[in-house]
Amino acid sequence: MCETYWTVPKRKKTLEEAKRKHPDRWRNRPIRKCSIEETVYLNPEKESQEKRRD
């Protein structure tokens, strides 16, 4: 199993703890999305434009 699967839960817990300790820094914003993306595109806009041309 990739180490990312172990890192993501730790990151979420760390962000939640930081928000609890310093709520003034968060300004009622939610924490970042802590999940693993299966597919990631470096230039999603460019890729979708290329598909339209075909």
The first five atom37 places (N, CA, C, CB, O) and aatype in JSON, in Angstrom:
{
  "aatype": [12, 4, 6, 16, 18, 17, 16, 19, 14, 11, 1, 11, 11, 16, 10, 6, 6, 0, 11, 1, 11, 8, 14, 3, 1, 17, 1, 2, 1, 14, 9, 1, 11, 4, 15, 9, 6, 6, 16, 19, 18, 10, 2, 14, 6, 11, 6, 15, 5, 6, 11, 1, 1, 3],
  "atom_mask": [
    [1, 1, 1, 1, 1],
    [1, 1, 1, 1, 1],
    [1, 1, 1, 1, 1],
    [1, 1, 1, 1, 1],
    [1, 1, 1, 1, 1],
    [1, 1, 1, 1, 1],
    [1, 1, 1, 1, 1],
    [1, 1, 1, 1, 1],
    [1, 1, 1, 1, 1],
    [1, 1, 1, 1, 1],
    [1, 1, 1, 1, 1],
    [1, 1, 1, 1, 1],
    [1, 1, 1, 1, 1],
    [1, 1, 1, 1, 1],
    [1, 1, 1, 1, 1],
    [1, 1, 1, 1, 1],
    [1, 1, 1, 1, 1],
    [1, 1, 1, 1, 1],
    [1, 1, 1, 1, 1],
    [1, 1, 1, 1, 1],
    [1, 1, 1, 1, 1],
    [1, 1, 1, 1, 1],
    [1, 1, 1, 1, 1],
    [1, 1, 1, 1, 1],
    [1, 1, 1, 1, 1],
    [1, 1, 1, 1, 1],
    [1, 1, 1, 1, 1],
    [1, 1, 1, 1, 1],
    [1, 1, 1, 1, 1],
    [1, 1, 1, 1, 1],
    [1, 1, 1, 1, 1],
    [1, 1, 1, 1, 1],
    [1, 1, 1, 1, 1],
    [1, 1, 1, 1, 1],
    [1, 1, 1, 1, 1],
    [1, 1, 1, 1, 1],
    [1, 1, 1, 1, 1],
    [1, 1, 1, 1, 1],
    [1, 1, 1, 1, 1],
    [1, 1, 1, 1, 1],
    [1, 1, 1, 1, 1],
    [1, 1, 1, 1, 1],
    [1, 1, 1, 1, 1],
    [1, 1, 1, 1, 1],
    [1, 1, 1, 1, 1],
    [1, 1, 1, 1, 1],
    [1, 1, 1, 1, 1],
    [1, 1, 1, 1, 1],
    [1, 1, 1, 1, 1],
    [1, 1, 1, 1, 1],
    [1, 1, 1, 1, 1],
    [1, 1, 1, 1, 1],
    [1, 1, 1, 1, 1],
    [1, 1, 1, 1, 1]
  ],
  "atom_positions": [
    [[0.85, -1.18, 0.0], [0.0, 0.0, 0.0], [0.9, 1.24, 0.0], [-0.97, 0.0, 1.24], [1.92, 1.29, 0.68]],
    [[0.5, 2.22, -0.75], [1.26, 3.46, -0.87], [1.26, 4.23, 0.45], [0.67, 4.34, -2.0], [0.28, 4.18, 1.2]],
    [[2.34, 4.93, 0.73], [2.4, 5.68, 1.99], [1.38, 6.82, 2.03], [3.81, 6.25, 2.2], [1.06, 7.31, 3.11]],
    [[0.87, 7.23, 0.88], [-0.15, 8.28, 0.82], [-1.39, 7.86, 1.61], [-0.53, 8.59, -0.63], [-2.02, 8.7, 2.25]],
    [[-1.73, 6.59, 1.57], [-2.9, 6.11, 2.3], [-2.74, 6.27, 3.81], [-3.17, 4.65, 1.96], [-3.74, 6.35, 4.53]],
    [[-1.52, 6.32, 4.28], [-1.28, 6.53, 5.7], [-1.18, 8.01, 6.04], [-0.01, 5.81, 6.14], [-1.5, 8.42, 7.15]],
    [[-0.73, 8.81, 5.08], [-0.51, 10.23, 5.3], [-1.8, 11.03, 5.33], [0.39, 10.78, 4.24], [-1.93, 11.96, 6.13]],
    [[-2.75, 10.69, 4.48], [-3.99, 11.47, 4.37], [-4.76, 11.54, 5.68], [-4.88, 10.88, 3.29], [-5.15, 12.64, 6.08]],
    [[-5.01, 10.44, 6.36], [-5.73, 10.55, 7.65], [-4.97, 11.39, 8.68], [-5.99, 9.16, 8.23], [-5.58, 12.13, 9.45]],
    [[-3.65, 11.28, 8.7], [-2.85, 12.09, 9.63], [-2.98, 13.57, 9.29], [-1.36, 11.66, 9.58], [-3.1, 14.41, 10.18]],
    [[-2.97, 13.88, 8.0], [-3.08, 15.28, 7.58], [-4.43, 15.86, 7.99], [-2.89, 15.4, 6.06], [-4.51, 16.98, 8.49]],
    [[-5.49, 15.09, 7.78], [-6.83, 15.56, 8.15], [-6.9, 15.82, 9.65], [-7.9, 14.54, 7.73], [-7.44, 16.83, 10.08]],
    [[-6.37, 14.9, 10.43], [-6.38, 15.06, 11.89], [-5.58, 16.3, 12.3], [-5.8, 13.8, 12.57], [-6.01, 17.04, 13.18]],
    [[-4.43, 16.52, 11.67], [-3.59, 17.68, 11.98], [-4.31, 18.98, 11.65], [-2.27, 17.61, 11.2], [-4.28, 19.92, 12.44]],
    [[-4.98, 19.04, 10.49], [-5.71, 20.24, 10.1], [-6.89, 20.51, 11.04], [-6.21, 20.12, 8.67], [-7.14, 21.66, 11.41]],
    [[-7.6, 19.46, 11.43], [-8.72, 19.63, 12.36], [-8.24, 20.16, 13.7], [-9.47, 18.31, 12.54], [-8.88, 21.01, 14.31]],
    [[-7.11, 19.64, 14.16], [-6.54, 20.09, 15.44], [-6.09, 21.55, 15.35], [-5.35, 19.19, 15.85], [-6.29, 22.33, 16.28]],
    [[-5.47, 21.92, 14.23], [-5.04, 23.3, 14.04], [-6.23, 24.25, 14.03], [-4.24, 23.44, 12.73], [-6.17, 25.34, 14.59]],
    [[-7.31, 23.83, 13.39], [-8.52, 24.67, 13.35], [-9.11, 24.83, 14.74], [-9.57, 24.06, 12.39], [-9.59, 25.9, 15.11]],
    [[-9.08, 23.76, 15.52], [-9.61, 23.82, 16.88], [-8.76, 24.74, 17.76], [-9.66, 22.41, 17.5], [-9.3, 25.5, 18.56]],
    [[-7.44, 24.67, 17.61], [-6.55, 25.47, 18.43], [-6.5, 26.94, 18.03], [-5.16, 24.9, 18.37], [-6.33, 27.82, 18.88]],
    [[-6.66, 27.21, 16.74], [-6.54, 28.59, 16.23], [-7.71, 28.92, 15.29], [-5.2, 28.78, 15.49], [-7.48, 29.13, 14.1]],
    [[-8.93, 28.98, 15.8], [-10.08, 29.22, 14.93], [-10.04, 30.57, 14.22], [-11.36, 29.12, 15.73], [-10.62, 30.73, 13.15]],
    [[-9.35, 31.55, 14.81], [-9.26, 32.87, 14.18], [-8.5, 32.82, 12.84], [-8.57, 33.86, 15.13], [-8.72, 33.68, 11.99]],
    [[-7.64, 31.86, 12.66], [-6.89, 31.73, 11.4], [-7.75, 31.15, 10.28], [-5.66, 30.86, 11.62], [-7.44, 31.31, 9.1]],
    [[-8.82, 30.48, 10.64], [-9.62, 29.76, 9.65], [-10.79, 30.59, 9.14], [-10.14, 28.48, 10.24], [-11.26, 30.35, 8.03]],
    [[-11.28, 31.55, 9.92], [-12.39, 32.42, 9.51], [-13.6, 31.64, 9.0], [-11.93, 33.39, 8.44], [-14.17, 31.97, 7.96]],
    [[-13.99, 30.63, 9.71], [-15.17, 29.81, 9.39], [-15.06, 29.07, 8.07], [-16.39, 30.67, 9.37], [-16.07, 28.67, 7.49]],
    [[-13.84, 28.89, 7.58], [-13.65, 28.1, 6.36], [-13.51, 26.63, 6.74], [-12.39, 28.58, 5.57], [-13.0, 26.31, 7.81]],
    [[-13.96, 25.74, 5.88], [-13.76, 24.32, 6.16], [-12.29, 23.94, 5.92], [-14.69, 23.44, 5.29], [-11.56, 24.66, 5.24]],
    [[-11.89, 22.8, 6.48], [-10.53, 22.35, 6.22], [-10.44, 21.86, 4.78], [-10.11, 21.22, 7.22], [-11.46, 21.59, 4.14]],
    [[-9.23, 21.75, 4.3], [-9.02, 21.28, 2.93], [-9.53, 19.87, 2.75], [-7.54, 21.36, 2.55], [-9.6, 19.09, 3.7]],
    [[-9.86, 19.56, 1.54], [-10.3, 18.22, 1.2], [-9.12, 17.27, 1.39], [-10.86, 18.15, -0.25], [-8.07, 17.44, 0.76]],
    [[-9.28, 16.29, 2.22], [-8.21, 15.33, 2.49], [-8.61, 13.97, 1.93], [-7.92, 15.23, 4.02], [-9.05, 13.09, 2.66]],
    [[-8.45, 13.83, 0.65], [-8.74, 12.56, 0.02], [-7.73, 12.32, -1.09], [-10.18, 12.52, -0.52], [-6.99, 13.23, -1.48]],
    [[-7.71, 11.13, -1.58], [-6.78, 10.75, -2.63], [-7.52, 10.76, -3.96], [-6.16, 9.36, -2.34], [-8.55, 10.1, -4.12]],
    [[-6.99, 11.49, -4.9], [-7.56, 11.52, -6.24], [-6.98, 10.35, -7.03], [-7.27, 12.88, -6.94], [-5.77, 10.12, -7.01]],
    [[-7.83, 9.63, -7.72], [-7.36, 8.5, -8.52], [-6.64, 8.97, -9.78], [-8.53, 7.59, -8.9], [-5.61, 8.4, -10.16]],
    [[-7.17, 10.01, -10.43], [-6.58, 10.54, -11.65], [-6.37, 12.03, -11.47], [-7.47, 10.25, -12.88], [-7.27, 12.75, -11.04]],
    [[-5.18, 12.49, -11.81], [-4.86, 13.91, -11.69], [-4.31, 14.39, -13.02], [-3.85, 14.16, -10.54], [-3.44, 13.75, -13.61]],
    [[-4.83, 15.54, -13.49], [-4.37, 16.13, -14.74], [-3.61, 17.41, -14.41], [-5.56, 16.42, -15.7], [-4.05, 18.2, -13.58]],
    [[-2.47, 17.6, -15.06], [-1.69, 18.8, -14.81], [-2.33, 20.03, -15.43], [-0.28, 18.63, -15.36], [-2.28, 21.12, -14.84]],
    [[-2.94, 19.88, -16.59], [-3.6, 20.99, -17.28], [-4.99, 20.54, -17.72], [-2.75, 21.46, -18.51], [-5.19, 20.25, -18.9]],
    [[-5.94, 20.46, -16.8], [-7.26, 19.93, -17.17], [-7.96, 20.75, -18.24], [-8.14, 19.86, -15.94], [-8.68, 20.18, -19.06]],
    [[-7.79, 22.07, -18.25], [-8.44, 22.9, -19.26], [-7.89, 22.58, -20.64], [-8.26, 24.39, -18.94], [-8.64, 22.47, -21.61]],
    [[-6.6, 22.43, -20.73], [-5.94, 22.14, -22.0], [-6.38, 20.78, -22.52], [-4.42, 22.19, -21.84], [-6.65, 20.63, -23.72]],
    [[-6.46, 19.79, -21.65], [-6.86, 18.45, -22.06], [-8.29, 18.43, -22.6], [-6.74, 17.49, -20.9], [-8.56, 17.77, -23.6]],
    [[-9.2, 19.16, -21.95], [-10.58, 19.17, -22.42], [-10.69, 19.89, -23.75], [-11.48, 19.83, -21.38], [-11.53, 19.53, -24.57]],
    [[-9.87, 20.91, -23.99], [-9.88, 21.62, -25.27], [-9.36, 20.73, -26.38], [-9.04, 22.89, -25.18], [-9.89, 20.76, -27.5]],
    [[-8.35, 19.93, -26.11], [-7.81, 19.02, -27.11], [-8.84, 17.96, -27.49], [-6.53, 18.37, -26.6], [-8.92, 17.58, -28.65]],
    [[-9.61, 17.48, -26.54], [-10.63, 16.48, -26.82], [-11.73, 17.07, -27.7], [-11.23, 15.94, -25.52], [-12.29, 16.37, -28.55]],
    [[-12.04, 18.34, -27.51], [-13.08, 18.99, -28.33], [-12.65, 19.11, -29.78], [-13.4, 20.37, -27.77], [-13.49, 19.05, -30.68]],
    [[-11.35, 19.28, -30.03], [-10.83, 19.43, -31.38], [-10.96, 18.14, -32.18], [-9.39, 19.88, -31.35], [-11.15, 18.16, -33.39]],
    [[-10.84, 17.02, -31.49], [-10.86, 15.71, -32.18], [-12.21, 15.34, -32.7], [-10.39, 14.63, -31.26], [-12.37, 14.27, -33.29]]
  ]
}
